Amino acid sequence: MMMIDTSALVSMTQANQNFSQVAKLVDQRGAVVVLKNNAPRYLIIDFSQAEAMQTASDEDLLAVSSRLIEKNRAAYEALAK
């Protein structure tokens, strides 16, 4: 579950009218949630965080792959004969 810092919420209007202020807020808080019709709609994050999330996702995929290979090792060895 994602925790939202309420001091990092901005309206769509505010984001449209003063994006540099939103960018500064991202620099300070790490992320900003843009509200549309008073509901969270968009997440603006620092690019380095997006890269880190992608790396974590790739690492998760490798861990799952390794676990499946180990779990089914006997079947893979039988097929390789």
C-alpha atoms as a printed R data frame, in Angstrom:
   type eleno elety resid chain resno       x       y       z
1  ATOM     1    CA   MET     A     1   0.000   0.000   0.000
2  ATOM     2    CA   MET     A     2   1.325   3.400  -0.957
3  ATOM     3    CA   MET     A     3   1.490   6.075   1.732
4  ATOM     4    CA   ILE     A     4   0.622   9.535   0.420
5  ATOM     5    CA   ASP     A     5   2.207  12.608   1.968
6  ATOM     6    CA   THR     A     6  -0.695  15.048   2.192
7  ATOM     7    CA   SER     A     7   1.713  17.978   1.888
8  ATOM     8    CA   ALA     A     8   2.579  16.664  -1.587
9  ATOM     9    CA   LEU     A     9  -0.947  16.866  -3.016
10 ATOM    10    CA   VAL     A    10  -1.641  19.440  -5.718
11 ATOM    11    CA   SER     A    11  -4.674  20.134  -7.829
12 ATOM    12    CA   MET     A    12  -4.649  19.766 -11.585
13 ATOM    13    CA   THR     A    13  -5.179  23.526 -11.827
14 ATOM    14    CA   GLN     A    14  -2.169  24.237  -9.623
15 ATOM    15    CA   ALA     A    15  -0.029  21.807 -11.625
16 ATOM    16    CA   ASN     A    16  -1.090  23.461 -14.899
17 ATOM    17    CA   GLN     A    17  -0.583  27.006 -13.687
18 ATOM    18    CA   ASN     A    18   2.711  26.574 -11.856
19 ATOM    19    CA   PHE     A    19   4.546  23.432 -12.887
20 ATOM    20    CA   SER     A    20   7.888  24.776 -11.626
21 ATOM    21    CA   GLN     A    21   6.395  24.867  -8.110
22 ATOM    22    CA   VAL     A    22   5.276  21.248  -8.542
23 ATOM    23    CA   ALA     A    23   8.781  20.287  -9.729
24 ATOM    24    CA   LYS     A    24  10.303  21.944  -6.634
25 ATOM    25    CA   LEU     A    25   7.872  19.994  -4.477
26 ATOM    26    CA   VAL     A    26   8.971  16.754  -6.167
27 ATOM    27    CA   ASP     A    27  12.583  17.712  -5.399
28 ATOM    28    CA   GLN     A    28  11.675  18.287  -1.735
29 ATOM    29    CA   ARG     A    29   9.258  15.388  -1.152
30 ATOM    30    CA   GLY     A    30  10.345  12.839  -3.755
31 ATOM    31    CA   ALA     A    31   6.870  12.616  -5.287
32 ATOM    32    CA   VAL     A    32   3.739  14.653  -5.879
33 ATOM    33    CA   VAL     A    33   0.205  13.401  -6.343
34 ATOM    34    CA   VAL     A    34  -1.898  15.462  -8.732
35 ATOM    35    CA   LEU     A    35  -5.598  15.476  -7.950
36 ATOM    36    CA   LYS     A    36  -8.248  15.575 -10.643
37 ATOM    37    CA   ASN     A    37 -11.796  16.212  -9.425
38 ATOM    38    CA   ASN     A    38 -10.481  15.878  -5.850
39 ATOM    39    CA   ALA     A    39  -9.237  12.312  -6.429
40 ATOM    40    CA   PRO     A    40  -5.613  11.145  -6.840
41 ATOM    41    CA   ARG     A    41  -5.014  10.808 -10.572
42 ATOM    42    CA   TYR     A    42  -1.341  11.255 -11.407
43 ATOM    43    CA   LEU     A    43   1.942  10.585  -9.636
44 ATOM    44    CA   ILE     A    44   4.967  12.699 -10.490
45 ATOM    45    CA   ILE     A    45   8.249  11.250  -9.257
46 ATOM    46    CA   ASP     A    46  11.916  11.985  -9.655
47 ATOM    47    CA   PHE     A    47  13.295  10.114 -12.671
48 ATOM    48    CA   SER     A    48  15.917   8.349 -10.544
49 ATOM    49    CA   GLN     A    49  13.099   6.805  -8.496
50 ATOM    50    CA   ALA     A    50  11.501   5.448 -11.673
51 ATOM    51    CA   GLU     A    51  14.842   3.869 -12.623
52 ATOM    52    CA   ALA     A    52  15.153   2.346  -9.148
53 ATOM    53    CA   MET     A    53  11.633   0.895  -9.372
54 ATOM    54    CA   GLN     A    54  12.453  -0.656 -12.754
55 ATOM    55    CA   THR     A    55  15.621  -2.203 -11.349
56 ATOM    56    CA   ALA     A    56  13.680  -3.633  -8.421
57 ATOM    57    CA   SER     A    57  11.133  -5.067 -10.826
58 ATOM    58    CA   ASP     A    58  13.880  -6.742 -12.884
59 ATOM    59    CA   GLU     A    59  15.418  -8.156  -9.701
60 ATOM    60    CA   ASP     A    60  12.037  -9.572  -8.675
61 ATOM    61    CA   LEU     A    61  11.718 -11.258 -12.059
62 ATOM    62    CA   LEU     A    62  15.160 -12.841 -11.697
63 ATOM    63    CA   ALA     A    63  14.298 -14.110  -8.209
64 ATOM    64    CA   VAL     A    64  11.057 -15.688  -9.457
65 ATOM    65    CA   SER     A    65  12.877 -17.260 -12.415
66 ATOM    66    CA   SER     A    66  15.541 -18.741 -10.162
67 ATOM    67    CA   ARG     A    67  12.928 -20.128  -7.793
68 ATOM    68    CA   LEU     A    68  10.981 -21.765 -10.647
69 ATOM    69    CA   ILE     A    69  14.112 -23.279 -12.148
70 ATOM    70    CA   GLU     A    70  15.135 -24.706  -8.791
71 ATOM    71    CA   LYS     A    71  11.628 -26.023  -8.073
72 ATOM    72    CA   ASN     A    72  11.444 -27.788 -11.458
73 ATOM    73    CA   ARG     A    73  15.115 -28.780 -11.792
74 ATOM    74    CA   ALA     A    74  14.345 -32.517 -12.071
75 ATOM    75    CA   ALA     A    75  11.900 -31.940 -14.922
76 ATOM    76    CA   TYR     A    76  14.370 -29.713 -16.779
77 ATOM    77    CA   GLU     A    77  17.139 -32.285 -16.377
78 ATOM    78    CA   ALA     A    78  14.848 -35.066 -17.676
79 ATOM    79    CA   LEU     A    79  13.899 -32.960 -20.699
80 ATOM    80    CA   ALA     A    80  17.543 -32.173 -21.422
81 ATOM    81    CA   LYS     A    81  18.426 -35.883 -21.889
